[in-house]
Every structure is written in C-alpha cells, then in structure tokens.
Amino acid sequence: MTSKLPAIQFYPGDWLLDGISGCSLAAQGLWLRMMFVMHTAERRGYLAVNGRPMSDEFIAAKCGCDVATYRTLLDELFAAGVPRRTSDGIIYNKRMVDDEKKRKENAEYQRKHRNKADVRPVSDESKAVSLSSSSTTKQEPKPPASAPPRGTIPKQDRVSKGLGDSRHHRVEEIVKGWYLDWAGVECPWDGGEAAQLSRMLKAWPNQPDQQFITCLENLARSDCIPKGDRPREWLGKLPKFLQSPLDQYWKPKRAGGGNHQQLPRAVTKTNYAAEEQLGVKIGK
C-alpha cells in the first residue's frame, strides 16, 4: 500500500491544453474521479488491485456511474489519448506515475544526505596527531592573488549571489523533497525562494546539511507555519527551528503540548551571526 498523501497534484494549465479539455464534461468528470482512485491505489497512478487491473464494475462503482456509461466515457477518453494502458491491461495516469517516481527519488535523496550528516566526533589522540603533523610541515608561501580575467565574477561574489555556492542546489533539493512529504504537493520554487535560500546560506556559511534537515523536521511539528505555505514565506526564518518546534507565538513548544514553556538552548557564535544577518532571533 502506498503511503498516504493528503492532497493530489493537479495542473490546471496542462488540463486546459491537453486532450482532456476537448472531451465532454461527463468524460472529464469521470477522468477526475479515476484520478482520485489512482491516488489512493496500492501503486499510485495505476488502477490495479493486487497487481491486476481493476474491473470495469469496480471502477464504475468507485466513480458513481453504471458500467455502460463508464465504458462509453472511457472509450471517449482513450480516443483523446488521455489514459494509458500497460501490457497487462492496467489503466494508468502517466503524469501521476512520473510525479510519484520523482517524489520517491527526492525522499531517497533527503535520506542519504541525512545519513551523510551523521559526523562522528574526533578523538583527542587524533587531534594531537593532526596538530603535531601540521606543526612540523613547512608552510609554502602562497602566491599573490591575481585579478580575475575580464568578464568573470570573483569567487566570493559568485558565492554571495548564490551562483557558486555548491550547497545551494543541495539544500534546495532537500527542501523540495521535504516539502512534497510535508504538504503533499510539489514544492513551488521561483526567484523568491532562490533569493531567500541564498540569503540564509550566506548567513549560515558552515552549517552541515543535518542542521537544515533538523530545522525542517521541527518546522513540520510547529504551529506557526500553515501547512502548504510557500518556502519564500519561511526560508529566511528557518534557523528559528534549529532547537525545537515552535508554537503559534513562535515560542519553543513544551513536550506533550500545553502552554508555552521556555526551553534551555545553546546558541553558538555562528548562530548569533546568522540572527544578525537574517534579522531573526533563533528560539525567540
């Protein structure tokens, strides 16, 4: 059984441009009801039960019409090239199948980065060996910095603009994968989200990916951000969620719910710098 998603992805623009828009209103309504059935099927996007095609009688009952009407309207949909059918005779929605594949890939990407972020502490002996080795190594003088070729952007400027920051794409994919699981729809993303992310990464220059994942997980358990809000509305405030979920007043939530109770926290100098640049107060 597929994991439950609270919403279905729907693309009005594509609906109005694709072949479905030329079908009768009854056929369009049938296809929409069939999409609802596909969304909750054992394989999202397929009209199948136990790996076998759903019967016409079963689908018709699910869609609220008799079998004869269902078959007539289904022929109309196939004539317009709307549904697809596998070699086993299973009807499916290609767009829904592609979206489900992308959702699983994003979830796997996020899981891998969460595992990579588990860094083990370095022992004191290893630190001592590292320090002794570095002290005996002769330091080569660095060559004088040369001006960049004409027409190029200096590296520090590229990073500040979000063009050369290797974390930008990585954290963007983490946010998109998390958002799909959180809101149940594909993450909206344009220049507003990109600008907010660049600003946050500039304020948090050395934070590992696990810090962002922790903030997102705490945000999902918070009451101050409505589910489905665009990332541009809260990306700049993401550091606030580093220590714990927040209640509707942006205060740390007490375990088990109830009224606000201030929780102890340790804020590093890096966090203070992030607060100053982002204009927020972490754990406010």
N, C-alpha and C positions, 0 to 999 in steps of 0.2 A: 504494500500500500504506500502511495506517495505521501510525503509529509504535507500537512495541511498548510495552505496559504490562505489568508483572509480575503484576498482580492484577486481579481483576474486582470491580466494586462490586456488593454484594449486600445486600438489605434484608429480613432475616428477618421483621420485623414486617409489612411490606407483603405478603410472600409468604403469611403466615398469614391475612391479611384479604382478599386479592384472590381472584378466581375460581379461580386455580390451586389453592388449598387444597381446593376441592371436587372436583378431578379425581382420577382413580385414581392410585395410586402409580406405575404404569408411565408414565402421561401426564406426571406431574410430573418423573419422571426423564428422559423424552425432552426436555421443555422446558428442563431444566437443561443437557443435552448440547447442545441447539441454541443456547443462550446462549453456551456455550464456543466454538462455531463462529463465532457472530456477533462475539464479542470479537476474534477474530483475522482477520476478513474484511477485504477491501480497503476497505469502508466499514463502520466499526464499528457494529454493531447491525443490519446487513442481511445476509440470506442471499443474496448476489449474487457473481457472478464476471464480471469484465469488463463490469459494468453490466447483466448479465442474471441472471434468477433461477436459483439452483442447482436442479438436477434432483432429483426425489424419490429416485432411486437414489443420487446423490452424498450427499445429506443422511443417508439411511438408513445408508449405509456409514460415514459420519463418526460417527453416533450408535450404531453397533453393533447394528443390528437389520435385519430384512428389510423390503422395500418394503411388503408388505401390512400388517405390524404398524405401520410408520411411518404409513401413510395412515390407518389406523383410529384411532391415538392422536392424530394431527394433527386429525382431524375432532372428536374429543373436546375438544381444546384450543380450537379455533375456536368450538365450541358454548358454551364457558365464557367466551368473549371475551378469551382470553389473548393470542394473537398478533395482529398487524396485517398487512395486505397492501396494497402500493401498487397504483396503477392498472396498473403493468407486471407485476403478479403476484409481486413480491418480498416475501417474509415478513420482518417486522422486529419488534424489541422497542422499543416507544415509550420506555420508561424509559431504556434504554441509549442510544438516539439522543439524547434530551434531555440525558443526562449528558455525552455526547461533545461536544455543542454548547457546554455550559457550560464544559467543560474547555478547549476551544479559545478561548472568549471570555476566560477567566481568563489563559491563556497570552499572548494578544494584549495584554491589559491590562498584564501584567507587562512585556512587551517595550516598550510605549510609554513606561512610566514609566522603564525603564532608559535609553531614548534621551533622555528629557527631563532626566535627571540628569547628562548629559554637559555640564557647565558650562565654558565657555572662560575662561581667566584674563584679568583686566582689565589692559590695558597701563598703564605708568607715566604716559604722557601723559593717558590718560583719567582716571586717579586725580587728577592735578594739576588738570585742568579741573573735575572734580567738587568738589575741595576749595576752589578759588578761587571757584566759583559759590556754594557754601554759605556761605563767609565773608562775601560781600557781601550775602547775603539777610538781610533784617531778620526776626528771630525774633518771631513773635506770641506774646504771653503766653498760657499755657494756662489755660483756665477752671478754677476749683476743682472738684475731684472731688465729685460729689454722691452721696448714698447711693442704692443701688438701690431700685426700688419694692418695697413689701412683698410677700412671696410669691415673689420671684425669687431666683436663686442668682447671686452675684457671678461675673464672668467668670473670675477666677483660680481660684475654687473649681470652676467647671464644667470648666476645663482639667485641674485636678489630679484630678478624678474621672473623667476620660475622656469627659465628656459634650459638651464644646465643643471638643475638640481635633480640628481638621479632618484631622490626619494619622492619627487612629485608624482611621477607616474605610478610608483609602487603604492604609495599611500592612497592615491586616487582609486586604484583598483580595490584596495582593502575597503575603502568607504563604500564603493559601489556594490561590492559583494555583500557587505553587512547590511546596506540599505535594502537590498532586494529581500533578504530574510526578515528584516525588521518591518518594512512597510508592505511587503507582498507585491510590490510593483518595481519596474526597472527604475534605477536611480536617475532623476533628471540632472543634467550636467551641461553647463554652458560657461560663458566667460565669468559670470558672477561667482559660481562655485570655484572655478580655477583661481580667481583673484583671492578669494578668502583662504583657499588652501595654501597658496604661495605666501601669503602674509603670515599664516600660522607657522609654516615651516621655517620661515625666516626668524620668527620669534623663538622657535624651538629647534635650534640647529643640530643638536646632538642627541635627540631622543630616539631610542630604538622603536621598531615597529610595534612591539608589545605594548608600549605606552599608549599608542593611538588605539590599539585594539581594546585595551582596558577602558579607555575613555568612552569608546563606542558602546561597549557592553554595559557600562554604568549609565550611559545616556538612555539605553533601551529600558532600564529599570527605573527611570526618573519620571517625575510628574510634570516637569516644567516645559517639556518639549512635546507638542502634539504629534502623534504618530503620523508620518507622511509629510511632515514639514520639509521643504527643500533644504538641502545641505547648506546653501548660502545663508540661511537664517540662523544656523547654529555652529557652523565650522569655526568661526572666529572665537566662539565661547567653549570649544571642545576641551581646552585644558582645565576648565572648572570641574570636569567629571573625572579627573585623574584619581582622586582619593575615594570617592563613593558616589552612589546615586544621589540625586537631589530631589527635594520635594517641590511643590508648586511655588514656594517662595525662594527657590534656588538655595535652600539650606540643605546640609547633609541629612539624609533620611536615617532615622533610627531603625535598627534591625527589628523586623516584625511590625513596622508601621507605627501609627500613632503620631503624637505631636513631635515637633522638632526638638532634637537634642544635639547640641554641638559635639562633634566627634574630634578627637585629637588627630593631628596630622603633622607631617614633617615636610616643609617646603624648602627645596634646595635653592641655591642662588640662581640656578638656571631657571627655575620656576618663577622667581621674582622678576627676572629679566623678561620672561615671556609675558608676565602680567603687565609689565610696564609698556611693552611694545604692542600688545593686543588690546590694551585698555580694559582688561577684565581683572577680577580678583579671584584666584583659584580658591575654591572652597568657601566662597563668600556666603 
